[in-house]
Amino acid sequence: MNILITGGSGGLGRAIIELAAAEHTVYFTHNKRDCAWAENRSNIKAIKTDFTVLSDVERLIAAMNEMDLDVLINNAYIGKPLGTHFHKTAAAEFMDSFAHNIMPTITITQKAIAIFMAKRFGKIINVLSAYVAGPPTGFSRYACDKAYLAELTLVWAKEYVRYNITANAIAPEYMDTGFSNIDERFLEQAAERHPLKRILTPQETAEAVMFFVAATQQISGITIPVGHPQ
Ligand SMILES: NC(=O)c1ccc[n+]([C@@H]2O[C@H](COP(=O)([O-])OP(=O)(O)OC[C@H]3O[C@@H](n4cnc5c(N)ncnc54)[C@H](OP(=O)(O)O)[C@@H]3O)[C@@H](O)[C@H]2O)c1
């Protein structure tokens, strides 16, 4: 299959690429990070895309015409997850985060759905967060962005089932990828809270994503919690 994953330069995205590339062709976007590790790998192709720059997103959407896509994995997150208390968060911060995270995801997914509808096959996999179910203090903007994506997962699953297009999601707990701007104490607490007394790894979460890549088209509209038994 041909897979496009946004934000594949490191962390979870790269862990997914390493698993997916064993069997599939993988296109991925990156922004600031150098992706020399992807060079000279014939079935992995990096596309520099800054989601805060409209022309970059438009260029990615044009490039999708050549990918014959089967799977879209919406993984990128622009900005840091931890902010401050809701009442201290500038209204513009919510607006900017929506513009940089949700709007590119919407336009990229619209393009993917057009490709999937024509071939009567497609899979959308969204990376959410455990914080949708229980946002800790300071994560309101991040949790709300992810909650919006959770709702889109349900919309896409419902509207495109008759085109054999599925939409599913994963909601991982904390992973030590350098993404979260949190302190050591939070890290210790996250490990302590976990029944296995250790933090979830990106590789373990990537396996949950690969479950959806391989899954029957009869599974759609579900979210797998990863690293936090409910
Ligand atoms: N780490 C966690 O604890 C955790 C828990 C639950 C869910 N998640 C979710 O997992 C996903 C991946 O996060 P991660 O932990 O693997 O962190 P990460 O390695 O920092 O991944 C974030 C990705 O987004 C890309 N990105 C950042 N700014 C961008 C921009 N302006 N334009 C385009 N792309 C941009 C980054 O690209 P560059 O690095 O090249 O700039 C990177 O590839 C995110 O959706 C996150 O919300 C993470």
PDBQT file of the ligand as one rigid body, heavy atoms in Angstrom, charges set to zero:
ROOT
HETATM    1  N1  LIG A 301       4.618  12.338  22.862  1.00  0.00    +0.000 N 
HETATM    2  C1  LIG A 301       3.484  12.154  23.532  1.00  0.00    +0.000 C 
HETATM    3  O1  LIG A 301       3.455  12.054  24.764  1.00  0.00    +0.000 OA
HETATM    4  C2  LIG A 301       2.180  12.037  22.790  1.00  0.00    +0.000 A 
HETATM    5  C3  LIG A 301       1.060  11.487  23.463  1.00  0.00    +0.000 A 
HETATM    6  C4  LIG A 301      -0.134  11.378  22.779  1.00  0.00    +0.000 A 
HETATM    7  C5  LIG A 301      -0.219  11.779  21.463  1.00  0.00    +0.000 A 
HETATM    8  N2  LIG A 301       0.880  12.313  20.844  1.00  0.00    +0.000 N 
HETATM    9  C6  LIG A 301       0.731  12.738  19.467  1.00  0.00    +0.000 C 
HETATM   10  O2  LIG A 301       1.647  12.037  18.652  1.00  0.00    +0.000 OA
HETATM   11  C7  LIG A 301       1.906  12.828  17.492  1.00  0.00    +0.000 C 
HETATM   12  C8  LIG A 301       3.403  12.847  17.226  1.00  0.00    +0.000 C 
HETATM   13  O3  LIG A 301       4.039  13.448  18.340  1.00  0.00    +0.000 OA
HETATM   14  P1  LIG A 301       5.482  12.986  18.840  1.00  0.00    +0.000 P 
HETATM   15  O4  LIG A 301       5.373  12.727  20.280  1.00  0.00    +0.000 OA
HETATM   16  O5  LIG A 301       6.030  11.954  17.952  1.00  0.00    +0.000 OA
HETATM   17  O6  LIG A 301       6.320  14.349  18.722  1.00  0.00    +0.000 OA
HETATM   18  P2  LIG A 301       7.260  14.912  17.549  1.00  0.00    +0.000 P 
HETATM   19  O7  LIG A 301       8.329  13.942  17.248  1.00  0.00    +0.000 OA
HETATM   20  O8  LIG A 301       7.643  16.277  17.975  1.00  0.00    +0.000 OA
HETATM   21  O9  LIG A 301       6.272  14.961  16.305  1.00  0.00    +0.000 OA
HETATM   22  C9  LIG A 301       5.626  16.126  15.881  1.00  0.00    +0.000 C 
HETATM   23  C10 LIG A 301       5.695  16.150  14.380  1.00  0.00    +0.000 C 
HETATM   24  O10 LIG A 301       4.969  17.309  13.912  1.00  0.00    +0.000 OA
HETATM   25  C11 LIG A 301       5.821  18.014  13.004  1.00  0.00    +0.000 C 
HETATM   26  N3  LIG A 301       5.606  19.449  13.028  1.00  0.00    +0.000 N 
HETATM   27  C12 LIG A 301       5.853  20.318  14.047  1.00  0.00    +0.000 A 
HETATM   28  N4  LIG A 301       5.646  21.589  13.630  1.00  0.00    +0.000 NA
HETATM   29  C13 LIG A 301       5.258  21.514  12.334  1.00  0.00    +0.000 A 
HETATM   30  C14 LIG A 301       4.904  22.473  11.359  1.00  0.00    +0.000 A 
HETATM   31  N5  LIG A 301       4.918  23.808  11.615  1.00  0.00    +0.000 N 
HETATM   32  N6  LIG A 301       4.535  22.042  10.133  1.00  0.00    +0.000 NA
HETATM   33  C15 LIG A 301       4.520  20.709   9.832  1.00  0.00    +0.000 A 
HETATM   34  N7  LIG A 301       4.860  19.754  10.712  1.00  0.00    +0.000 NA
HETATM   35  C16 LIG A 301       5.244  20.146  11.948  1.00  0.00    +0.000 A 
HETATM   36  C17 LIG A 301       7.234  17.739  13.465  1.00  0.00    +0.000 C 
HETATM   37  O11 LIG A 301       8.125  17.978  12.375  1.00  0.00    +0.000 OA
HETATM   38  P3  LIG A 301       9.631  18.575  12.607  1.00  0.00    +0.000 P 
HETATM   39  O12 LIG A 301      10.123  17.912  13.849  1.00  0.00    +0.000 OA
HETATM   40  O13 LIG A 301      10.384  18.174  11.377  1.00  0.00    +0.000 OA
HETATM   41  O14 LIG A 301       9.511  20.059  12.737  1.00  0.00    +0.000 OA
HETATM   42  C18 LIG A 301       7.133  16.275  13.870  1.00  0.00    +0.000 C 
HETATM   43  O15 LIG A 301       7.340  15.447  12.758  1.00  0.00    +0.000 OA
HETATM   44  C19 LIG A 301       1.296  14.199  17.740  1.00  0.00    +0.000 C 
HETATM   45  O16 LIG A 301       0.050  14.285  17.078  1.00  0.00    +0.000 OA
HETATM   46  C20 LIG A 301       1.050  14.192  19.241  1.00  0.00    +0.000 C 
HETATM   47  O17 LIG A 301      -0.039  15.014  19.599  1.00  0.00    +0.000 OA
HETATM   48  C21 LIG A 301       2.088  12.433  21.469  1.00  0.00    +0.000 A 
ENDROOT
TORSDOF 0
